Amino acid sequence: MPPQLEHTMETMMFTFHKYAGDKGYLTKEDLRVLMEKESPGLLKNQKDPLAVDKIMKDLDQCDGGCFQSFFMLTAGLTITCSDYFVVHLKQKGKK
């Protein structure tokens, strides 16, 4: 079994191509399905019902739904989640 980071990279690539298919990019609907199936917690806890539309708009401005744009989106979401996690841990430690 590959090291965890390598496995994560493979998972990112395979997940993108699973939803992009032969066309090699994500449409708005592809992204919506990907988010619903692969990140249900993010959408469930999202207070903005147009979140996927906003994410897709950001992707459109970054050369569509290509892998690089998908990776940048995922990295941004990961950073946001990490920042939230760190703040939450600090708040929990103050109690």
All heavy atoms as an XYZ file, in Angstrom:
757
protein
N       0.847     -1.181      0.000
C       0.000      0.000      0.000
C       0.896      1.249      0.000
O       1.857      1.324      0.754
C      -0.901     -0.020      1.232
C      -1.783      1.173      1.347
S      -3.156      0.790      2.438
C      -4.150      2.183      2.142
N       0.567      2.225     -0.841
C       1.400      3.425     -0.908
C       1.266      4.274      0.360
O       0.289      4.151      1.102
C       0.854      4.177     -2.125
C      -0.535      3.690     -2.296
C      -0.556      2.287     -1.775
N       2.245      5.132      0.605
C       2.146      6.043      1.754
C       0.871      6.893      1.643
O       0.312      7.080      0.557
C       3.387      6.925      1.635
C       4.328      6.153      0.773
C       3.487      5.328     -0.140
N       0.413      7.413      2.749
C      -0.866      8.121      2.828
C      -0.963      9.290      1.841
O      -1.982      9.448      1.162
C      -1.107      8.614      4.252
C      -2.494      9.176      4.446
C      -2.787      9.484      5.901
O      -1.955      9.318      6.775
N      -3.991      9.948      6.155
N       0.079     10.107      1.734
C       0.021     11.254      0.833
C      -0.081     10.805     -0.626
O      -0.868     11.344     -1.412
C       1.233     12.172      1.030
C       1.265     13.425      0.164
C       0.021     14.287      0.400
C       2.515     14.226      0.443
N       0.693      9.793     -0.966
C       0.649      9.256     -2.324
C      -0.741      8.685     -2.627
O      -1.297      8.887     -3.711
C       1.711      8.162     -2.458
C       2.184      7.921     -3.862
C       3.368      6.972     -3.862
O       4.453      7.375     -3.397
O       3.189      5.825     -4.320
N      -1.304      7.988     -1.671
C      -2.658      7.432     -1.824
C      -3.685      8.555     -2.001
O      -4.588      8.446     -2.838
C      -3.014      6.568     -0.607
C      -4.392      6.028     -0.644
N      -4.788      5.049     -1.533
C      -5.482      6.352      0.078
C      -6.069      4.789     -1.353
N      -6.517      5.565     -0.382
N      -3.524      9.631     -1.261
C      -4.422     10.779     -1.375
C      -4.325     11.393     -2.767
O      -5.352     11.747     -3.369
C      -4.090     11.829     -0.294
O      -4.230     11.210      0.988
C      -4.985     13.037     -0.384
N      -3.125     11.521     -3.285
C      -2.934     12.074     -4.632
C      -3.616     11.187     -5.679
O      -4.301     11.679     -6.578
C      -1.442     12.225     -4.922
C      -0.787     13.308     -4.079
S       1.020     13.259     -4.086
C       1.394     13.477     -5.806
N      -3.445      9.883     -5.543
C      -4.094      8.949     -6.462
C      -5.610      9.074     -6.373
O      -6.299      9.079     -7.399
C      -3.679      7.508     -6.145
C      -2.269      7.165     -6.515
C      -1.881      5.758     -6.064
O      -2.711      5.048     -5.447
O      -0.730      5.374     -6.334
N      -6.117      9.179     -5.168
C      -7.555      9.308     -4.965
C      -8.090     10.569     -5.632
O      -9.140     10.543     -6.278
C      -7.892      9.314     -3.458
O      -7.434      8.090     -2.880
C      -9.384      9.471     -3.219
N      -7.354     11.665     -5.503
C      -7.763     12.920     -6.151
C      -7.845     12.741     -7.665
O      -8.819     13.161     -8.296
C      -6.777     14.040     -5.823
C      -6.761     14.476     -4.387
S      -8.190     15.443     -3.977
C      -7.979     16.817     -5.056
N      -6.830     12.122     -8.240
C      -6.811     11.935     -9.691
C      -7.940     11.016    -10.145
O      -8.671     11.332    -11.088
C      -5.460     11.365    -10.140
C      -4.324     12.363    -10.006
S      -2.743     11.718    -10.614
C      -2.350     10.496     -9.389
N      -8.094      9.880     -9.476
C      -9.128      8.929     -9.863
C     -10.530      9.507     -9.675
O     -11.414      9.284    -10.506
C      -8.987      7.616     -9.093
C      -7.820      6.787     -9.538
C      -6.886      6.344     -8.624
C      -7.643      6.454    -10.872
C      -5.804      5.575     -9.028
C      -6.562      5.686    -11.291
C      -5.642      5.246    -10.364
N     -10.724     10.265     -8.608
C     -12.035     10.869     -8.358
C     -12.369     11.873     -9.451
O     -13.485     11.878     -9.980
C     -12.075     11.541     -6.971
O     -11.814     10.548     -5.973
C     -13.420     12.187     -6.706
N     -11.409     12.724     -9.802
C     -11.653     13.697    -10.870
C     -12.060     12.982    -12.155
O     -13.070     13.306    -12.776
C     -10.412     14.559    -11.122
C     -10.563     15.448    -12.325
C     -11.238     16.650    -12.220
C     -10.057     15.069    -13.560
C     -11.393     17.474    -13.331
C     -10.214     15.878    -14.676
C     -10.887     17.083    -14.561
N     -11.276     11.993    -12.565
C     -11.530     11.320    -13.839
C     -12.804     10.478    -13.813
O     -13.458     10.310    -14.843
C     -10.317     10.510    -14.268
C      -9.179     11.397    -14.671
N      -9.192     12.127    -15.840
C      -8.026     11.712    -14.042
C      -8.094     12.844    -15.921
N      -7.372     12.612    -14.837
N     -13.180      9.992    -12.639
C     -14.424      9.252    -12.494
C     -15.614     10.130    -12.890
O     -16.529      9.680    -13.566
C     -14.571      8.778    -11.042
C     -15.877      8.115    -10.711
C     -15.889      7.717     -9.241
C     -17.224      7.223     -8.777
N     -17.207      6.875     -7.341
N     -15.599     11.387    -12.468
C     -16.719     12.297    -12.735
C     -16.543     13.077    -14.035
O     -17.527     13.463    -14.651
C     -16.932     13.238    -11.556
C     -17.442     12.489    -10.350
C     -16.574     12.006     -9.387
C     -18.796     12.229    -10.194
C     -17.033     11.281     -8.301
C     -19.270     11.508     -9.111
C     -18.376     11.033     -8.164
O     -18.844     10.313     -7.095
N     -15.325     13.314    -14.451
C     -15.082     14.042    -15.700
C     -15.317     13.147    -16.913
O     -15.733     13.627    -17.968
C     -13.661     14.589    -15.715
N     -15.037     11.866    -16.755
C     -15.234     10.933    -17.857
C     -14.277     11.188    -19.003
O     -13.231     11.822    -18.839
N     -14.664     10.731    -20.184
C     -13.798     10.841    -21.364
C     -13.583     12.277    -21.812
O     -12.602     12.574    -22.482
C     -14.378     10.034    -22.528
C     -14.302      8.536    -22.278
O     -13.453      8.109    -21.475
O     -15.107      7.811    -22.891
N     -14.499     13.177    -21.449
C     -14.351     14.567    -21.907
C     -13.197     15.271    -21.195
O     -12.664     16.247    -21.692
C     -15.669     15.337    -21.768
C     -16.169     15.519    -20.364
C     -17.559     16.144    -20.380
C     -18.125     16.279    -19.010
N     -18.212     15.057    -18.223
N     -12.794     14.789    -20.003
C     -11.608     15.305    -19.333
C     -11.795     16.592    -18.546
O     -10.817     17.199    -18.115
N     -13.032     17.022    -18.332
C     -13.295     18.204    -17.508
C     -14.633     18.026    -16.809
O     -15.426     17.153    -17.171
C     -13.296     19.488    -18.357
C     -14.376     19.517    -19.422
C     -15.635     20.031    -19.144
C     -14.121     19.031    -20.696
C     -16.622     20.035    -20.118
C     -15.099     19.037    -21.664
C     -16.353     19.544    -21.372
O     -17.329     19.552    -22.323
N     -14.863     18.839    -15.790
C     -16.103     18.769    -15.029
C     -17.084     19.833    -15.498
O     -16.727     21.008    -15.576
C     -15.835     18.993    -13.539
C     -14.961     17.961    -12.829
C     -14.643     18.441    -11.420
C     -15.650     16.615    -12.791
N     -18.297     19.411    -15.780
C     -19.365     20.370    -16.032
C     -19.960     20.757    -14.682
O     -19.621     20.164    -13.647
C     -20.479     19.756    -16.899
O     -21.081     18.671    -16.161
C     -19.940     19.251    -18.228
N     -20.859     21.723    -14.693
C     -21.533     22.125    -13.457
C     -22.252     20.923    -12.833
O     -22.175     20.702    -11.624
C     -22.519     23.248    -13.766
C     -23.244     23.780    -12.572
C     -24.148     24.934    -12.990
C     -24.965     25.432    -11.837
N     -25.812     26.555    -12.221
N     -22.923     20.141    -13.657
C     -23.638     18.964    -13.145
C     -22.666     17.915    -12.621
O     -22.911     17.298    -11.577
C     -24.544     18.368    -14.224
C     -25.394     17.215    -13.734
C     -26.331     17.553    -12.575
O     -26.706     18.739    -12.410
O     -26.698     16.624    -11.829
N     -21.541     17.705    -13.316
C     -20.519     16.767    -12.834
C     -20.028     17.184    -11.450
O     -19.896     16.353    -10.548
C     -19.303     16.734    -13.770
C     -19.590     16.202    -15.156
O     -20.536     15.404    -15.324
O     -18.852     16.595    -16.084
N     -19.761     18.471    -11.297
C     -19.260     18.975    -10.017
C     -20.307     18.800     -8.930
O     -19.995     18.403     -7.815
C     -18.855     20.447    -10.130
C     -18.328     21.075     -8.843
C     -17.053     20.375     -8.372
C     -18.088     22.557     -9.033
N     -21.562     19.077     -9.257
C     -22.635     18.926     -8.271
C     -22.719     17.468     -7.797
O     -22.769     17.197     -6.597
C     -23.962     19.368     -8.868
C     -25.121     19.345     -7.883
C     -26.426     19.833     -8.484
N     -26.326     21.110     -9.167
C     -26.282     22.301     -8.574
N     -26.299     22.362     -7.258
N     -26.212     23.404     -9.278
N     -22.689     16.531     -8.738
C     -22.765     15.104     -8.382
C     -21.531     14.699     -7.575
O     -21.645     14.004     -6.560
C     -22.912     14.237     -9.655
C     -22.785     12.753     -9.330
C     -24.249     14.513    -10.338
N     -20.363     15.143     -8.000
C     -19.128     14.839     -7.273
C     -19.227     15.334     -5.829
O     -18.931     14.587     -4.897
C     -17.932     15.487     -7.985
C     -16.555     15.194     -7.428
C     -15.524     15.307     -8.540
C     -16.174     16.114     -6.298
N     -19.655     16.570     -5.654
C     -19.755     17.138     -4.311
C     -20.786     16.376     -3.470
O     -20.556     16.123     -2.289
C     -20.134     18.620     -4.379
C     -19.118     19.489     -5.067
S     -17.665     19.839     -4.091
C     -18.310     20.949     -2.877
N     -21.914     16.024     -4.079
C     -22.960     15.299     -3.345
C     -22.494     13.917     -2.908
O     -22.799     13.474     -1.814
C     -24.217     15.165     -4.204
C     -24.976     16.460     -4.359
C     -26.113     16.378     -5.362
O     -26.266     15.334     -6.046
O     -26.857     17.372     -5.475
N     -21.733     13.249     -3.760
C     -21.310     11.876     -3.459
C     -20.009     11.800     -2.677
O     -19.840     10.921     -1.851
C     -21.195     11.071     -4.748
C     -22.530     10.925     -5.438
C     -22.507      9.797     -6.424
C     -23.826      9.750     -7.143
N     -24.628      8.633     -6.848
N     -19.077     12.699     -2.958
C     -17.750     12.609     -2.366
C     -17.546     13.539     -1.165
O     -16.629     13.340     -0.388
C     -16.679     12.908     -3.425
C     -16.756     12.027     -4.661
C     -16.441     10.561     -4.399
O     -15.755     10.248     -3.408
O     -16.885      9.720     -5.208
N     -18.375     14.566     -1.051
C     -18.253     15.535      0.060
C     -19.633     15.906      0.598
O     -19.961     17.085      0.696
C     -17.549     16.803     -0.420
O     -16.296     16.522     -0.958
N     -20.441     14.910      0.951
C     -21.802     15.237      1.383
C     -21.843     16.117      2.625
O     -22.734     16.948      2.774
C     -22.452     13.873      1.623
C     -21.308     12.940      1.863
C     -20.169     13.492      1.042
N     -20.865     15.970      3.502
C     -20.836     16.773      4.721
C     -20.647     18.251      4.432
O     -21.221     19.104      5.107
N     -19.828     18.561      3.432
C     -19.608     19.962      3.079
C     -20.886     20.606      2.564
O     -21.209     21.733      2.918
C     -18.511     20.093      2.021
C     -17.088     19.854      2.488
C     -16.130     19.923      1.309
C     -16.686     20.852      3.545
N     -21.616     19.893      1.719
C     -22.856     20.452      1.181
C     -23.956     20.486      2.237
O     -24.723     21.439      2.309
C     -23.327     19.650     -0.030
C     -22.500     19.806     -1.289
C     -23.132     19.008     -2.428
C     -22.370     21.262     -1.706
N     -24.017     19.442      3.054
C     -25.061     19.361      4.083
C     -24.940     20.504      5.080
O     -25.936     21.080      5.500
C     -24.967     18.016      4.798
C     -26.080     17.767      5.791
C     -25.988     16.357      6.306
C     -25.606     16.427      7.764
N     -25.481     15.146      8.412
N     -23.720     20.849      5.432
C     -23.485     21.900      6.418
C     -23.366     23.281      5.784
O     -23.160     24.266      6.489
C     -22.228     21.587      7.234
C     -22.399     20.326      8.051
O     -23.467     20.088      8.594
N     -21.371     19.512      8.113
N     -23.487     23.347      4.472
C     -23.383     24.616      3.751
C     -24.660     25.424      3.932
O     -25.742     24.926      3.708
C     -23.133     24.331      2.265
C     -22.952     25.541      1.416
C     -21.829     26.432      1.885
O     -22.084     27.524      2.352
N     -20.609     25.982      1.779
N     -24.512     26.655      4.361
C     -25.675     27.510      4.576
C     -26.103     28.242      3.316
O     -27.180     28.819      3.264
C     -25.374     28.505      5.691
C     -25.186     27.814      7.025
C     -24.863     28.758      8.131
C     -24.756     27.945      9.397
N     -23.909     28.409     10.378
N     -25.270     28.195      2.293
C     -25.566     28.893      1.046
C     -26.022     27.876     -0.004
O     -25.224     27.072     -0.469
C     -24.305     29.619      0.561
C     -24.539     30.446     -0.691
O     -25.648     30.383     -1.260
O     -23.601     31.143     -1.096
N     -27.308     27.900     -0.383
C     -27.806     26.922     -1.353
C     -27.187     27.071     -2.744
O     -27.253     26.159     -3.546
C     -29.313     27.193     -1.396
C     -29.483     28.579     -0.884
C     -28.341     28.823      0.056
N     -26.562     28.192     -3.002
C     -25.929     28.415     -4.309
C     -24.422     28.168     -4.262
O     -23.693     28.581     -5.155
C     -26.212     29.841     -4.787
C     -27.696     30.175     -4.992
C     -27.866     31.640     -5.366
C     -28.319     29.278     -6.033
N     -23.956     27.467     -3.238
C     -22.518     27.250     -3.063
C     -21.886     26.574     -4.273
O     -20.825     26.991     -4.733
C     -22.258     26.432     -1.802
N     -22.522     25.524     -4.796
C     -21.942     24.819     -5.938
C     -21.897     25.743     -7.150
O     -20.925     25.744     -7.905
C     -22.727     23.527     -6.254
C     -22.214     22.880     -7.537
C     -22.595     22.543     -5.107
N     -22.926     26.576     -7.326
C     -22.924     27.533     -8.438
C     -21.753     28.501     -8.308
O     -21.088     28.819     -9.296
C     -24.243     28.318     -8.482
C     -25.417     27.439     -8.874
O     -25.203     26.427     -9.567
O     -26.544     27.774     -8.479
N     -21.502     28.973     -7.092
C     -20.387     29.899     -6.875
C     -19.044     29.206     -7.116
O     -18.134     29.787     -7.701
C     -20.445     30.458     -5.455
C     -21.610     31.409     -5.242
C     -21.689     31.876     -3.818
C     -22.884     32.795     -3.617
N     -23.037     33.209     -2.232
N     -18.938     27.964     -6.667
C     -17.704     27.204     -6.879
C     -17.484     27.002     -8.373
O     -16.374     27.169     -8.890
C     -17.765     25.843     -6.147
C     -17.720     26.069     -4.636
C     -16.640     24.921     -6.595
C     -18.054     24.841     -3.819
N     -18.552     26.658     -9.089
C     -18.434     26.438    -10.532
C     -18.046     27.731    -11.236
O     -17.241     27.706    -12.172
C     -19.750     25.892    -11.088
C     -19.625     25.284    -12.436
S     -18.529     23.842    -12.392
C     -18.087     23.732    -14.099
N     -18.573     28.853    -10.786
C     -18.203     30.141    -11.381
C     -16.709     30.379    -11.201
O     -16.026     30.826    -12.119
C     -19.011     31.268    -10.747
C     -18.764     32.618    -11.379
C     -19.632     33.689    -10.756
C     -19.337     35.039    -11.388
N     -20.064     36.121    -10.756
N     -16.204     30.076    -10.007
C     -14.765     30.200     -9.767
C     -13.983     29.276    -10.694
O     -12.942     29.657    -11.230
C     -14.425     29.875     -8.313
C     -14.910     30.945     -7.344
O     -15.253     32.061     -7.799
O     -14.969     30.654     -6.136
N     -14.474     28.056    -10.888
C     -13.802     27.123    -11.791
C     -13.827     27.648    -13.221
O     -12.841     27.555    -13.937
C     -14.475     25.750    -11.758
C     -14.113     24.819    -10.617
C     -14.891     23.517    -10.747
C     -12.633     24.531    -10.576
N     -14.962     28.201    -13.634
C     -15.080     28.739    -14.991
C     -14.064     29.841    -15.244
O     -13.532     29.968    -16.333
C     -16.488     29.287    -15.247
C     -17.513     28.177    -15.413
O     -17.111     27.031    -15.672
O     -18.714     28.468    -15.279
N     -13.785     30.652    -14.221
C     -12.832     31.743    -14.366
C     -11.395     31.217    -14.385
O     -10.488     31.922    -14.781
C     -13.006     32.758    -13.237
C     -14.311     33.512    -13.334
C     -14.537     34.434    -12.142
O     -13.773     34.442    -11.183
N     -15.603     35.206    -12.207
N     -11.215     29.985    -13.971
C      -9.872     29.377    -13.916
C      -9.742     28.283    -14.961
O      -9.304     27.180    -14.665
C      -9.621     28.793    -12.534
S      -9.697     29.972    -11.205
N     -10.176     28.550    -16.174
C     -10.005     27.597    -17.272
C     -10.934     26.402    -17.147
O     -10.556     25.267    -17.419
C      -8.548     27.140    -17.354
C      -8.220     26.477    -18.685
O      -8.952     26.717    -19.667
O      -7.245     25.716    -18.734
N     -12.166     26.626    -16.710
C     -13.168     25.563    -16.682
C     -12.898     24.514    -15.627
O     -12.197     24.749    -14.664
N     -13.483     23.357    -15.838
C     -13.401     22.290    -14.856
C     -12.276     21.318    -15.105
O     -12.440     20.119    -14.899
N     -11.125     21.802    -15.546
C      -9.980     20.919    -15.778
C      -9.416     20.431    -14.444
O      -9.769     20.923    -13.380
C      -8.909     21.627    -16.597
S      -8.087     22.966    -15.716
N      -8.511     19.457    -14.515
C      -7.961     18.877    -13.284
C      -7.258     19.913    -12.428
O      -7.403     19.928    -11.208
C      -7.005     17.710    -13.596
C      -6.444     17.103    -12.345
C      -7.232     16.294    -11.548
C      -5.149     17.375    -11.941
C      -6.738     15.751    -10.363
C      -4.644     16.833    -10.768
C      -5.440     16.019     -9.981
N      -6.497     20.796    -13.045
C      -5.768     21.804    -12.277
C      -6.746     22.683    -11.485
O      -6.516     22.957    -10.313
C      -4.899     22.661    -13.182
C      -4.060     23.665    -12.422
C      -3.130     24.448    -13.323
O      -3.002     24.161    -14.502
N      -2.470     25.443    -12.786
N      -7.823     23.100    -12.118
C      -8.820     23.918    -11.437
C      -9.488     23.135    -10.316
O      -9.725     23.655     -9.229
C      -9.886     24.403    -12.424
O      -9.315     25.231    -13.398
N      -9.802     21.868    -10.591
C     -10.401     21.000     -9.575
C      -9.468     20.858     -8.381
O      -9.890     20.948     -7.226
C     -10.705     19.628    -10.188
C     -11.080     18.580     -9.187
C     -12.315     18.616     -8.554
C     -10.206     17.552     -8.887
C     -12.666     17.637     -7.623
C     -10.544     16.575     -7.967
C     -11.775     16.615     -7.332
N      -8.189     20.672     -8.655
C      -7.218     20.514     -7.579
C      -7.110     21.797     -6.754
O      -7.057     21.758     -5.529
C      -5.845     20.108     -8.133
C      -4.873     19.760     -7.050
C      -4.907     18.522     -6.459
C      -3.951     20.688     -6.605
C      -4.037     18.198     -5.430
C      -3.070     20.384     -5.587
C      -3.112     19.126     -4.997
N      -7.088     22.942     -7.432
C      -7.018     24.226     -6.714
C      -8.270     24.419     -5.853
O      -8.181     24.896     -4.719
C      -6.834     25.370     -7.702
C      -5.453     25.364     -8.334
S      -5.149     26.509     -9.705
C      -6.283     27.800     -9.539
N      -9.424     24.051     -6.374
C     -10.664     24.136     -5.615
C     -10.583     23.250     -4.375
O     -10.891     23.678     -3.261
C     -11.843     23.697     -6.488
C     -13.128     23.361     -5.739
C     -13.764     24.625     -5.191
C     -14.079     22.612     -6.627
N     -10.141     22.015     -4.570
C     -10.039     21.078     -3.459
C      -9.021     21.561     -2.425
O      -9.254     21.457     -1.218
C      -9.653     19.683     -3.977
O     -10.572     19.316     -5.008
C      -9.708     18.649     -2.892
N      -7.921     22.110     -2.893
C      -6.918     22.654     -1.977
C      -7.510     23.806     -1.167
O      -7.307     23.890      0.048
C      -5.689     23.124     -2.744
N      -8.248     24.687     -1.825
C      -8.879     25.804     -1.123
C      -9.877     25.333     -0.075
O      -9.915     25.854      1.050
N     -10.687     24.339     -0.426
C     -11.637     23.789      0.538
C     -10.917     23.141      1.716
O     -11.329     23.273      2.868
C     -12.556     22.768     -0.142
C     -13.579     23.323     -1.111
C     -14.272     22.186     -1.862
C     -14.600     24.188     -0.396
N      -9.822     22.446      1.419
C      -9.038     21.793      2.467
C      -8.424     22.821      3.409
O      -8.439     22.651      4.636
C      -7.943     20.907      1.844
O      -8.563     19.974      0.955
C      -7.162     20.162      2.909
N      -7.910     23.904      2.861
C      -7.340     24.979      3.690
C      -8.420     25.586      4.581
O      -8.207     25.800      5.775
C      -6.675     26.048      2.806
C      -5.412     25.478      2.167
C      -6.363     27.314      3.600
C      -4.852     26.310      1.032
N      -9.584     25.844      4.000
C     -10.690     26.413      4.775
C     -11.088     25.477      5.905
O     -11.286     25.914      7.045
C     -11.896     26.687      3.857
O     -11.487     27.602      2.844
C     -13.067     27.259      4.627
N     -11.203     24.192      5.603
C     -11.557     23.214      6.633
C     -10.484     23.141      7.710
O     -10.793     23.044      8.901
C     -11.782     21.838      6.015
S     -13.256     21.740      4.998
N      -9.224     23.190      7.300
C      -8.124     23.151      8.262
C      -8.149     24.373      9.170
O      -7.986     24.255     10.387
C      -6.791     23.072      7.531
O      -5.722     23.108      8.454
N      -8.377     25.543      8.572
C      -8.455     26.772      9.371
C      -9.588     26.677     10.386
O      -9.420     27.032     11.553
C      -8.671     27.992      8.470
C      -7.460     28.306      7.605
O      -6.362     27.752      7.872
O      -7.614     29.095      6.661
N     -10.734     26.177      9.964
C     -11.876     26.013     10.863
C     -11.528     25.037     11.979
O     -11.817     25.278     13.147
C     -13.103     25.513     10.084
C     -14.258     25.175     10.983
C     -15.107     26.173     11.462
C     -14.499     23.861     11.362
C     -16.158     25.866     12.299
C     -15.553     23.539     12.195
C     -16.375     24.542     12.657
O     -17.416     24.221     13.500
N     -10.884     23.934     11.602
C     -10.513     22.911     12.571
C      -9.568     23.474     13.629
O      -9.741     23.238     14.821
C      -9.860     21.728     11.840
C      -9.496     20.579     12.720
C     -10.475     19.780     13.284
C      -8.167     20.289     12.980
C     -10.141     18.713     14.098
C      -7.817     19.221     13.784
C      -8.808     18.431     14.342
N      -8.572     24.251     13.207
C      -7.607     24.840     14.142
C      -8.308     25.803     15.089
O      -8.102     25.764     16.308
C      -6.454     25.542     13.374
C      -5.605     26.392     14.302
C      -5.593     24.517     12.661
N      -9.172     26.671     14.552
C      -9.910     27.618     15.391
C     -10.796     26.861     16.365
O     -10.854     27.183     17.556
C     -10.755     28.590     14.521
C     -11.740     29.372     15.366
C      -9.842     29.528     13.748
N     -11.484     25.829     15.878
C     -12.373     25.042     16.727
C     -11.590     24.372     17.858
O     -12.040     24.335     19.000
C     -13.110     23.998     15.881
C     -14.092     23.179     16.638
N     -15.270     23.704     17.125
C     -14.061     21.881     17.015
C     -15.934     22.757     17.755
N     -15.219     21.642     17.707
N     -10.413     23.841     17.544
C      -9.590     23.205     18.577
C      -9.137     24.217     19.624
O      -9.132     23.924     20.816
C      -8.369     22.534     17.950
C      -8.605     21.194     17.276
C      -7.291     20.671     16.691
C      -9.158     20.177     18.254
N      -8.760     25.422     19.183
C      -8.334     26.450     20.119
C      -9.480     26.862     21.035
O      -9.295     27.044     22.229
C      -7.784     27.670     19.375
C      -6.424     27.444     18.763
C      -5.919     28.673     18.046
C      -4.559     28.413     17.418
N      -4.069     29.569     16.670
N     -10.675     27.007     20.460
C     -11.844     27.378     21.256
C     -12.188     26.264     22.253
O     -12.551     26.541     23.382
C     -13.052     27.666     20.363
C     -12.916     28.939     19.588
C     -14.068     29.136     18.587
O     -14.837     28.243     18.327
N     -14.127     30.331     18.042
N     -12.066     25.037     21.822
C     -12.375     23.907     22.678
C     -11.386     23.854     23.850
O     -11.753     23.504     24.967
C     -12.317     22.618     21.868
C     -13.083     21.494     22.455
C     -13.143     20.330     21.484
C     -14.164     19.347     21.982
N     -14.327     18.213     21.101
N     -10.132     24.213     23.568
C      -9.111     24.192     24.615
C      -9.315     25.272     25.665
O      -8.862     25.157     26.795
N     -10.027     26.364     25.326
C     -10.266     27.446     26.264
C     -11.380     27.133     27.258
O     -11.512     27.790     28.264
C     -10.622     28.744     25.499
C      -9.468     29.304     24.729
C      -9.887     30.567     24.004
C      -8.732     31.116     23.183
N      -9.112     32.326     22.442
N     -12.191     26.141     26.952
C     -13.331     25.805     27.821
C     -12.917     25.064     29.035
O     -11.992     24.405     29.168
C     -14.368     24.978     27.024
C     -15.022     25.815     25.952
C     -16.040     24.977     25.220
C     -16.678     25.801     24.119
N     -17.655     25.063     23.374
